[in-house]
Amino acid sequence: MELSIVISTYNNANSLVRTIDSVAKQDADRSLWECVVVNNASTDDTKSKVESLIQKYNNINLRLVDEPQQGLSFARNRGIAESKGNFIAFIDDDETINTGFVSAYIDLFLNHGAFAAAGAVKACYDSGRPRWMSKFTELMIANPIDLGDSITTITSNITPAGGNMAFNREIFTLYGGFDTELGRKGRELLGGEENDIFERIRSLGERVYYVPNAVVYHHIGDHKLTKEYFEKLSYGVGVSKFIRADKEGLVHELYRDEKMKRLYTVILAILYTLALQPQKAVWLCKMRKGISKGILEKSQEL
């Protein structure tokens, strides 16, 4: 077994079906890969739908395992423990993948000596890309990444998307699994677990490769484009930033960085307004306000 695809899921059964349908269309030899779906304490019909898909796609290695402890990092760590592949790729339950996804990652790990990698992410909007969205707000919501058509090293100033990342299994023995204080927990919109693990990997000299032919399509539903969701997501990003900074003893650096980003946000908002794009300015300011609020309120808990 060369590659395991791990999909963590929580109460998103309908979207998960679409994800698994795309996984089943892989062009790679079916004996070389598997797909492990981790049911993270879902209360909808996730289990029955996946069981039906296991019967439907009985020609591929598709399995369902349970992780009762709520949290994306708990689920991903369960996926690592339950999977059998030499390499592990993580995707999310609101995504679909191209037919060459598995082949591209297997080729990278076997022929390029990679230990950590990430692929392209393309944002797909159910009702079209909203006019208020700028490249800055889109980065938080959809985390698109496109670094060209060639395999290359991802520089340290770019954090790969958590919904399209892959590792040699040895990475988790050397550097540990995902930090369970970070990442989604039910409907609590924390994050940062992928930033954390990539920083640990890079801190000891490992390179992270970009794989253009492993493509994920991130489907953005209308519920993720509401003011309420956006504000909650921004706040969760701020909380996650503080948790990571506190662990690393970098709280003062975080405050300084956030102060500079507030200044940049004001400048960008002015430029968007002058360019007759006031909606982009407003939502950009909402994002920075939410992140700053998350940092401040989390700091006050300590």
Buried (B, 14 or more C-beta within 10 A) or exposed (E): EBBBBBBBBBBBBEBBBBBBEBBBEBEBEEEBBBBBBBBBBBEBEBBEBBEEBBEBBEEBBBBBBBBEEBBBBBBBBBBBEBBBBBBBBBBBBBBBBBEBBBBBBBBBBEEEEBBBBBBBBBBBBEEEEBEBBBEBBBBBBBBBBEBEEEBEEBEEEEBBBBBBBBBBBEBBEEBEBBBBBBBBBEEEBBBBBBBBBBBBBBEEEBBBBBBBBBBBBBBBEEEBBEEEBBBBBBBBBBBBBBBBBBEEEBBEEBBEBBEEBBEEBBEBBEEBBEEEBEBBBBBBBBBBBBBBBBBBEBBEEE
